[in-house]
């Protein structure tokens, strides 16, 4: 089955993270079954979502794992001119939600598994597909638990997020947090006698902005990134009922995207100290005043050395010379940190097209990905030089 046809099928499934992905996984599993490839599903607690893991080739050897996520971000509120859940081909571009991020690579990876099935591989090829990557790399963790208990793990991992088919060795880690601001409600006509939680939240955002300004000025820095320092970003603020009530509760959701080696716990401690400095002077009049900071979820960064064997191996498949680092997070840090699998990121398309209306991947990028995976199959037939 051709990559183009597989991608058309994948795009037709509405796998926005808030919805199930099981129909897509069942479709992929049928394709694998028809080629004689066994696969396993790892369902979530609801039974509506699942990870998928499959292997072609001999058992008991390491091999190479192709990793991709099947969920996509919503299309609501975006001005699409093409149907988001269908493949539209136009001027060398293949449009659809997830075409770049990252069903284009998933289609290439499934096609590679089907090509590899009848071949005499001496080293195995693995396929790992996940759910809920877009909401914090949450779904893949049960697949990682399964691999952690397995007697043999893949030797290398290629995460196919869009890099323009360049070999990426790193991305920042991320922690998502929530600040809960407690004030005292009151009638807006007597607002000075109450404690406005939204005002506390605004002052708290000032703490974040001052911390960001210091980091931007002082570092540390890594010039391989477009933004060369750790970032602190407030993404959501909520509070209040209606304009004539002074709100007693407000929340601020924020994140830290950190360079390798940055002490994130120390940054959180500094933020908590800044929050306490806001409310401490108010407690004489408002004993309930508080700003608490809790961690919601996180994933680790990826920092594969540029001289690592996995980098040289994937460069030999693509013909690339250099390496890059990417601004966005991936599941690669979890594979590297939790399982110790050397990992790089390399896939078709650009994240500049991801998460936008009329998302697309070019046919040229898909062809380059297919060529990389064809070269990989040949290497796995030749024997365990690097990935065994």
C-alpha positions as CSV (number, residue, x, y, z in Angstrom):
1,X,0.0,0.0,0.0
2,X,1.4,3.4,-1.0
3,X,2.2,6.1,1.6
4,X,-0.1,8.5,-0.1
5,X,-3.1,6.2,0.4
6,X,-2.2,5.4,4.0
7,X,-1.9,9.1,4.7
8,X,-5.3,9.7,3.1
9,X,-6.8,7.1,5.4
10,X,-5.1,8.5,8.5
11,X,-6.2,12.1,7.9
12,X,-9.8,10.9,7.6
13,X,-9.8,9.9,11.3
14,X,-10.6,12.9,13.6
15,X,-8.1,12.1,16.3
16,X,-8.1,15.4,18.1
17,X,-6.7,14.7,21.6
18,X,-10.1,15.2,23.2
19,X,-11.6,12.3,21.2
20,X,-10.8,8.6,20.8
21,X,-8.1,7.2,18.5
22,X,-9.1,3.6,18.6
23,X,-10.7,3.5,15.1
24,X,-7.4,4.8,13.6
25,X,-5.4,2.2,15.6
26,X,-7.7,-0.6,14.5
27,X,-7.2,0.5,10.8
28,X,-3.4,0.4,11.2
29,X,-3.7,-2.9,12.9
30,X,-5.7,-4.3,10.0
31,X,-3.0,-3.2,7.6
32,X,-0.3,-4.8,9.7
33,X,-2.3,-8.0,10.1
34,X,-2.8,-8.3,6.3
35,X,1.0,-8.2,6.0
36,X,1.5,-10.9,8.7
37,X,2.8,-8.4,11.3
38,X,1.7,-9.0,14.9
39,X,0.9,-5.9,16.9
40,X,-0.2,-5.1,20.4
41,X,-2.5,-2.4,21.6
42,X,-2.0,-0.8,25.1
43,X,-5.4,0.8,25.9
44,X,-6.1,3.7,28.3
45,X,-8.5,3.4,31.2
46,X,-11.5,4.4,29.0
47,X,-10.9,1.9,26.3
48,X,-11.3,4.6,23.7
49,X,-7.6,5.3,23.2
50,X,-4.6,3.1,22.8
51,X,-0.9,2.9,21.9
52,X,0.2,0.4,19.3
53,X,3.5,-1.5,19.1
54,X,4.6,-3.8,16.4
55,X,7.8,-5.5,15.2
56,X,9.1,-6.9,12.0
57,X,12.1,-9.1,11.9
58,X,14.0,-11.4,14.3
59,X,13.2,-11.5,18.1
60,X,15.9,-11.0,20.7
61,X,17.8,-8.2,18.9
62,X,17.6,-4.4,19.5
63,X,16.7,-2.9,16.2
64,X,15.3,0.5,15.3
65,X,12.0,2.0,16.6
66,X,10.0,4.4,14.5
67,X,7.9,6.6,16.9
68,X,5.0,8.8,16.1
69,X,1.8,10.1,17.8
70,X,-1.6,9.8,16.3
71,X,-3.5,12.7,18.0
72,X,-3.8,16.1,16.5
73,X,-4.8,19.6,17.8
74,X,-8.3,21.0,17.3
75,X,-9.5,22.8,14.2
76,X,-12.2,24.9,15.8
77,X,-11.8,28.6,15.4
78,X,-9.4,28.2,12.5
79,X,-10.1,29.5,9.0
80,X,-9.5,26.4,7.0
81,X,-10.0,26.6,3.2
82,X,-9.5,22.8,2.8
83,X,-11.4,20.1,4.5
84,X,-9.3,19.4,7.6
85,X,-10.1,15.7,7.9
86,X,-9.4,14.7,4.3
87,X,-6.4,14.6,2.0
88,X,-6.3,17.5,-0.5
89,X,-3.5,17.5,-3.0
90,X,-2.5,20.9,-4.6
91,X,0.7,22.2,-6.1
92,X,2.9,19.5,-4.5
93,X,1.3,20.0,-1.0
94,X,-0.7,17.4,0.9
95,X,-3.2,19.2,3.1
96,X,-5.0,18.0,6.2
97,X,-5.0,18.3,10.0
98,X,-1.9,16.4,11.1
99,X,-0.3,16.2,7.7
100,X,2.9,17.7,9.1
101,X,2.4,17.0,12.8
102,X,2.7,14.1,12.4
103,X,0.5,11.7,10.3
104,X,2.8,12.3,7.4
105,X,5.6,10.4,9.2
106,X,3.2,7.9,10.6
107,X,2.0,7.0,7.1
108,X,5.7,6.6,6.0
109,X,6.4,4.4,9.0
110,X,3.4,2.2,8.4
111,X,4.4,1.9,4.8
112,X,7.9,1.0,5.8
113,X,6.7,-1.8,8.1
114,X,4.6,-3.2,5.2
115,X,7.6,-3.1,2.9
116,X,9.9,-4.7,5.5
117,X,7.5,-7.6,6.3
118,X,8.5,-9.9,3.5
119,X,12.2,-8.9,3.6
120,X,14.9,-11.0,5.3
121,X,15.7,-8.6,8.1
122,X,18.6,-9.6,10.3
123,X,17.8,-6.8,12.7
124,X,14.2,-5.8,13.7
125,X,12.2,-2.8,12.8
126,X,9.7,-1.6,15.4
127,X,6.7,0.7,15.2
128,X,5.5,2.7,18.2
129,X,2.3,4.8,17.8
130,X,0.9,6.8,20.7
131,X,-2.0,9.0,21.8
132,X,-2.3,12.3,23.8
133,X,1.1,13.6,22.8
134,X,-0.4,17.0,22.1
135,X,-1.5,17.4,25.8
136,X,1.8,16.7,27.4
137,X,3.2,13.4,26.1
138,X,0.7,11.6,28.4
139,X,-0.4,8.5,26.4
140,X,3.0,7.1,25.5
141,X,3.9,6.5,29.1
142,X,2.1,3.2,29.3
143,X,3.9,2.1,26.2
144,X,7.2,3.0,27.9
145,X,6.1,1.0,30.9
146,X,5.6,-2.0,28.6
147,X,9.0,-1.6,27.0
148,X,10.6,-1.1,30.4
149,X,9.5,-4.5,31.4
150,X,10.5,-6.2,28.1
151,X,13.6,-8.3,28.1
152,X,15.0,-6.5,25.0
153,X,14.6,-2.8,24.0
154,X,15.2,-1.1,20.7
155,X,18.8,-0.1,20.1
156,X,17.8,3.3,18.5
157,X,14.7,5.4,18.2
158,X,13.7,7.8,15.4
159,X,10.9,10.2,16.4
160,X,9.4,11.4,13.2
161,X,8.3,14.9,14.3
162,X,8.7,17.4,11.4
163,X,12.3,18.6,11.1
164,X,12.5,19.1,7.3
165,X,14.3,15.7,7.3
166,X,17.2,17.2,9.3
167,X,18.6,15.2,12.2
168,X,17.6,16.9,15.4
169,X,19.4,15.9,18.6
170,X,17.7,18.0,21.2
171,X,14.7,19.9,22.5
172,X,13.9,21.7,25.8
173,X,12.1,20.0,28.7
174,X,8.7,21.4,29.8
175,X,6.8,21.6,33.1
176,X,3.2,22.9,33.2
177,X,2.1,24.6,36.4
178,X,-0.9,26.3,37.9
179,X,-1.0,29.2,40.4
180,X,-4.2,29.4,42.5
181,X,-4.8,32.8,43.9
182,X,-7.1,33.2,46.9
183,X,-8.6,36.6,47.8
184,X,-11.8,37.7,49.5
185,X,-15.1,38.3,47.6
186,X,-17.2,41.5,48.0
187,X,-19.5,43.9,46.2
188,X,-17.7,45.9,43.6
189,X,-19.1,49.1,45.1
190,X,-17.0,48.3,48.1
191,X,-14.1,46.9,46.2
192,X,-11.3,48.4,48.3
193,X,-12.7,46.5,51.3
194,X,-12.2,43.1,49.5
195,X,-9.2,41.4,48.1
196,X,-9.4,40.9,44.3
197,X,-7.9,37.5,43.3
198,X,-7.5,38.6,39.7
199,X,-5.3,41.5,40.9
200,X,-3.2,38.9,42.8
201,X,-3.0,36.9,39.6
202,X,-1.8,39.9,37.7
203,X,0.9,40.6,40.3
204,X,1.9,37.0,40.0
205,X,2.3,37.2,36.3
206,X,4.6,40.1,37.0
207,X,6.8,37.7,39.0
208,X,6.9,35.4,36.0
209,X,7.8,38.3,33.6
210,X,10.6,39.5,35.9
211,X,12.1,36.0,36.1
212,X,11.9,35.7,32.3
213,X,13.7,39.0,31.8
214,X,16.5,38.0,34.2
215,X,16.9,34.6,32.4
216,X,16.9,36.3,29.0
217,X,19.7,38.7,30.2
218,X,21.8,36.3,32.2
219,X,21.2,32.9,30.6
220,X,22.4,30.1,30.5
221,X,22.2,30.1,26.7
222,X,22.3,27.5,23.9
223,X,22.7,29.0,20.5
224,X,21.4,25.9,18.7
225,X,17.8,27.0,19.6
226,X,15.8,29.8,18.0
227,X,15.2,31.1,21.6
228,X,18.5,30.4,23.2
229,X,17.4,30.4,26.8
230,X,14.9,28.9,29.2
231,X,11.4,30.4,28.8
232,X,8.7,31.2,31.3
233,X,5.2,31.7,29.8
234,X,1.8,32.4,31.2
235,X,-0.8,30.8,28.9
236,X,-4.1,31.0,30.6
237,X,-5.7,33.2,33.4
238,X,-9.2,32.6,34.8
239,X,-11.3,34.2,37.5
240,X,-14.4,36.1,38.4
241,X,-18.1,35.6,38.0
242,X,-19.4,39.0,36.9
243,X,-18.3,42.5,36.9
244,X,-20.0,43.6,40.1
245,X,-18.4,40.9,42.3
246,X,-14.9,41.2,43.5
247,X,-13.5,37.7,42.7
248,X,-12.1,35.5,45.5
249,X,-10.4,33.0,43.2
250,X,-8.3,33.2,40.1
251,X,-5.9,30.7,38.5
252,X,-2.9,31.2,36.2
253,X,-1.6,28.3,34.1
254,X,2.0,28.7,33.0
255,X,4.9,26.7,31.8
256,X,8.7,26.5,31.9
257,X,10.6,25.2,28.9
258,X,14.1,24.6,30.1
259,X,17.5,24.1,28.6
260,X,19.4,20.9,29.6
261,X,21.1,21.4,32.9
262,X,18.8,24.1,34.2
263,X,17.7,23.6,37.8
264,X,13.9,23.8,37.2
265,X,13.1,23.0,40.9
266,X,15.1,26.1,41.8
267,X,13.2,28.2,39.4
268,X,9.9,26.9,40.8
269,X,11.2,27.7,44.3
270,X,12.0,31.3,43.2
271,X,8.5,31.6,41.7
272,X,6.9,30.4,44.9
273,X,9.0,32.8,46.9
274,X,7.8,35.7,44.7
275,X,4.2,34.5,45.1
276,X,4.6,34.5,48.9
277,X,6.1,38.0,48.8
278,X,2.8,39.2,47.2
279,X,0.4,37.9,49.8
280,X,2.5,38.0,53.0
281,X,1.8,41.7,53.6
282,X,-1.9,41.2,53.1
283,X,-2.5,38.5,55.6
284,X,-3.0,40.9,58.6
285,X,-6.2,42.1,57.0
286,X,-7.0,39.1,54.9
287,X,-5.7,35.9,56.6
288,X,-7.0,33.7,53.8
289,X,-4.8,35.4,51.2
290,X,-2.7,32.9,49.3
291,X,-1.0,32.0,46.0
292,X,-0.1,28.3,45.7
293,X,1.8,26.8,42.8
294,X,1.3,23.2,41.8
295,X,2.9,21.1,39.0
296,X,0.4,19.7,36.5
297,X,2.6,17.6,34.2
298,X,6.0,17.6,32.6
299,X,8.2,15.8,30.1
300,X,12.0,15.8,29.9
301,X,14.1,17.5,27.3
302,X,16.2,15.6,24.8
303,X,20.0,16.1,24.6
304,X,21.6,13.4,22.4
305,X,25.3,14.2,21.9
306,X,26.0,15.1,18.3
307,X,28.7,12.4,18.1
308,X,26.4,9.6,19.3
309,X,26.1,6.5,17.3
310,X,22.4,7.0,16.6
311,X,23.2,10.4,15.1
312,X,25.8,9.0,12.8
313,X,23.5,6.2,11.9
314,X,20.5,8.3,10.9
315,X,22.8,10.8,9.1
316,X,24.0,7.9,7.0
317,X,20.4,7.2,6.1
318,X,19.5,10.8,5.1
319,X,22.8,12.0,3.8
320,X,22.8,14.8,6.3
321,X,26.0,16.3,7.7
322,X,24.9,18.6,10.5
323,X,22.4,18.5,13.3
324,X,19.8,20.9,14.7
325,X,17.7,21.3,17.8
326,X,14.0,22.0,17.7
327,X,11.9,24.4,19.7
328,X,8.9,22.0,20.3
329,X,8.8,19.1,22.7
330,X,8.5,15.4,21.7
331,X,8.3,12.0,23.2
332,X,12.0,11.5,22.5
333,X,13.1,12.7,25.9
334,X,10.9,10.1,27.6
335,X,12.4,7.3,25.4
336,X,15.9,8.5,26.2
337,X,15.5,9.2,29.9
338,X,13.1,6.5,31.0
339,X,14.5,3.7,28.7
340,X,18.0,4.8,27.9
341,X,17.3,4.4,24.1
342,X,19.5,6.7,22.1
343,X,17.0,8.9,20.2
344,X,17.0,11.5,17.4
345,X,14.1,13.4,15.8
346,X,13.8,13.3,12.0
347,X,10.7,13.6,10.0
348,X,9.0,15.2,7.0
349,X,7.6,18.7,6.9
350,X,7.9,21.7,9.1
351,X,6.3,22.7,12.4
352,X,5.8,26.1,10.9
353,X,2.8,24.5,9.2
354,X,1.7,22.5,12.3
355,X,-1.2,23.6,14.4
356,X,-2.4,26.1,11.7
357,X,-5.3,26.1,9.3
358,X,-4.6,24.4,6.0
359,X,-1.8,22.4,7.6
360,X,0.3,20.6,4.9
361,X,3.3,18.5,4.2
362,X,5.0,18.5,0.8
363,X,5.2,15.5,-1.5
364,X,8.9,16.2,-1.7
365,X,9.3,15.8,2.0
366,X,7.3,12.6,2.1
367,X,9.5,11.2,-0.7
368,X,12.7,12.1,1.3
369,X,11.3,10.3,4.3
370,X,10.4,7.3,2.2
371,X,14.0,7.3,0.9
372,X,15.4,7.4,4.5
373,X,13.2,4.4,5.5
374,X,14.1,2.5,2.4
375,X,17.7,2.9,3.3
376,X,17.0,1.8,6.8
377,X,15.4,-1.4,5.6
378,X,18.5,-2.2,3.6
379,X,20.7,-1.6,6.6
380,X,18.5,-3.9,8.7
381,X,18.8,-6.6,6.1
382,X,22.6,-6.2,6.0
383,X,23.0,-6.9,9.7
384,X,23.8,-5.5,13.1
385,X,26.4,-2.9,12.4
386,X,25.0,-0.2,14.6
387,X,21.4,-0.9,15.5
388,X,21.8,-4.5,16.6
